[in-house]
């Protein structure tokens, strides 16, 4: 009888520990995806390490719509002065000789025992086929501790790739 009781306790203990481990393993192999607006085109993707990714997208949507999309999805955004004051359009028309940074959005979230931060840098498009482009940087912090966020200013050049 004592063997049956010990066996039941061992199975119960295995279920309790296993349920916690399965959640962590699932988070490692399937980390959360960052939200993307509809109708975007992937231009490039680099991965410096597992969980440290950089994507560059182009879109036919105006840059201000991209900023609003990320604000609606919980991002804290800083927008360049005089941009995005009208509905869907920039209030200042800037010639598309080169891209102009419009906004920088940041999200920090936790999942399982880990944390992640992603940053979206939204800029005007560089040609008539794209209204905007944005760079999405994501880093997963496997220790769960997120370092302080110190972004560069909006005046820094947008590096398209």
C-alpha positions as CSV (number, residue, x, y, z in Angstrom):
1,X,0.0,0.0,0.0
2,X,2.8,2.4,0.8
3,X,4.3,1.8,-2.7
4,X,1.0,2.9,-4.3
5,X,0.9,6.1,-2.1
6,X,4.5,6.9,-3.0
7,X,3.8,6.3,-6.6
8,X,0.7,8.6,-6.6
9,X,2.7,11.3,-4.8
10,X,5.5,10.9,-7.4
11,X,3.0,11.2,-10.3
12,X,1.3,14.3,-8.7
13,X,4.7,15.9,-8.2
14,X,5.7,15.1,-11.7
15,X,2.5,16.7,-13.1
16,X,3.0,19.9,-11.0
17,X,6.6,20.3,-11.9
18,X,6.0,19.3,-15.5
19,X,3.3,21.8,-16.1
20,X,5.6,24.6,-15.1
21,X,8.5,23.3,-17.2
22,X,6.2,22.8,-20.2
23,X,5.2,26.5,-20.1
24,X,8.8,27.7,-20.0
25,X,9.8,25.4,-22.8
26,X,6.9,26.5,-24.9
27,X,7.9,30.2,-24.3
28,X,11.5,29.4,-25.4
29,X,10.6,27.7,-28.6
30,X,7.6,29.9,-29.5
31,X,8.2,33.4,-28.2
32,X,5.4,36.0,-28.7
33,X,5.3,37.5,-32.1
34,X,5.3,41.3,-32.5
35,X,2.2,42.7,-34.1
36,X,2.4,43.9,-37.7
37,X,0.1,46.2,-39.6
38,X,-1.7,44.6,-42.6
39,X,-0.2,44.8,-46.1
40,X,3.5,45.2,-45.2
41,X,6.4,43.9,-47.2
42,X,9.5,42.4,-45.5
43,X,12.6,44.1,-46.9
44,X,15.2,42.4,-44.7
45,X,15.7,40.4,-41.5
46,X,18.8,39.8,-39.5
47,X,19.2,37.9,-36.3
48,X,22.2,38.6,-34.1
49,X,21.3,35.8,-31.6
50,X,18.3,33.7,-30.7
51,X,15.7,36.3,-29.6
52,X,17.6,39.3,-31.0
53,X,16.0,40.2,-34.3
54,X,15.9,43.2,-36.6
55,X,13.3,43.4,-39.4
56,X,12.8,46.2,-42.0
57,X,9.4,46.5,-43.6
58,X,7.9,48.8,-46.2
59,X,4.2,49.7,-46.4
60,X,1.8,51.6,-48.6
61,X,0.2,53.0,-45.5
62,X,1.2,56.5,-44.3
63,X,3.8,56.6,-41.6
64,X,1.4,58.2,-39.1
65,X,-1.0,55.2,-39.6
66,X,1.9,52.9,-38.7
67,X,2.6,54.9,-35.5
68,X,-1.1,54.8,-34.6
69,X,-1.2,51.1,-35.1
70,X,1.5,50.5,-32.6
71,X,0.0,53.0,-30.2
72,X,-3.3,51.1,-30.4
73,X,-1.3,47.9,-29.6
74,X,0.1,49.3,-26.3
75,X,3.3,51.0,-27.5
76,X,4.6,54.2,-26.0
77,X,5.5,56.4,-29.0
78,X,7.4,59.6,-29.5
79,X,6.4,61.4,-32.6
80,X,8.5,64.1,-34.4
81,X,7.1,67.6,-34.0
82,X,4.5,68.7,-36.6
83,X,3.9,65.1,-37.7
84,X,0.8,63.1,-37.3
85,X,-1.5,65.9,-36.3
86,X,-4.1,65.2,-39.1
87,X,-6.1,62.1,-39.7
88,X,-3.7,59.6,-41.3
89,X,-1.4,62.1,-42.8
90,X,1.6,64.2,-41.8
91,X,0.9,67.8,-41.3
92,X,4.2,68.8,-42.9
93,X,4.9,67.6,-46.4
94,X,8.5,66.6,-46.6
95,X,10.1,65.9,-50.1
96,X,11.0,62.2,-50.3
97,X,14.6,62.8,-51.2
98,X,15.5,60.6,-48.3
99,X,13.6,59.0,-45.5
100,X,12.5,61.2,-42.5
101,X,12.0,59.7,-39.1
102,X,8.4,60.2,-38.0
103,X,8.1,58.2,-34.7
104,X,9.7,55.7,-32.4
105,X,7.6,53.3,-30.4
106,X,8.6,51.0,-27.6
107,X,6.9,48.1,-25.9
108,X,8.1,46.0,-22.9
109,X,6.2,42.9,-21.9
110,X,6.7,39.7,-19.9
111,X,5.8,36.2,-20.9
112,X,6.4,33.1,-18.9
113,X,9.5,33.8,-16.8
114,X,11.1,36.0,-19.6
115,X,10.7,39.5,-20.9
116,X,11.0,41.2,-24.2
117,X,11.3,44.7,-25.6
118,X,10.6,45.7,-29.1
119,X,11.1,49.0,-30.7
120,X,9.6,50.3,-33.9
121,X,11.2,53.2,-35.8
122,X,8.8,54.6,-38.4
123,X,10.0,56.7,-41.3
124,X,8.6,58.1,-44.5
125,X,9.2,56.0,-47.6
126,X,12.1,56.5,-49.8
127,X,10.2,56.3,-53.2
128,X,6.7,56.7,-54.6
129,X,5.9,53.0,-54.2
130,X,6.1,53.1,-50.4
131,X,4.4,55.6,-48.2
132,X,6.4,54.5,-45.2
133,X,9.0,52.1,-43.9
134,X,9.7,50.9,-40.4
135,X,12.4,49.0,-38.6
136,X,11.3,46.6,-35.9
137,X,14.0,45.6,-33.3
138,X,13.1,42.9,-30.8
139,X,15.2,41.5,-28.0
140,X,14.2,38.8,-25.6
141,X,15.7,38.9,-22.1
142,X,16.1,35.4,-21.0
143,X,16.9,36.4,-17.5
144,X,13.6,38.2,-17.2
145,X,15.3,41.5,-16.2
146,X,14.8,44.3,-18.7
147,X,17.5,47.0,-18.7
148,X,16.6,50.7,-18.8
149,X,15.5,52.0,-22.2
150,X,17.6,54.8,-23.6
151,X,16.7,55.4,-27.2
152,X,18.6,57.7,-29.5
153,X,16.9,60.9,-30.5
154,X,14.4,61.1,-33.5
155,X,17.0,63.3,-35.3
156,X,19.3,60.4,-35.9
157,X,19.5,59.0,-39.5
158,X,17.2,56.2,-40.3
159,X,19.3,53.4,-41.7
160,X,17.4,51.5,-44.4
161,X,19.7,48.7,-44.6
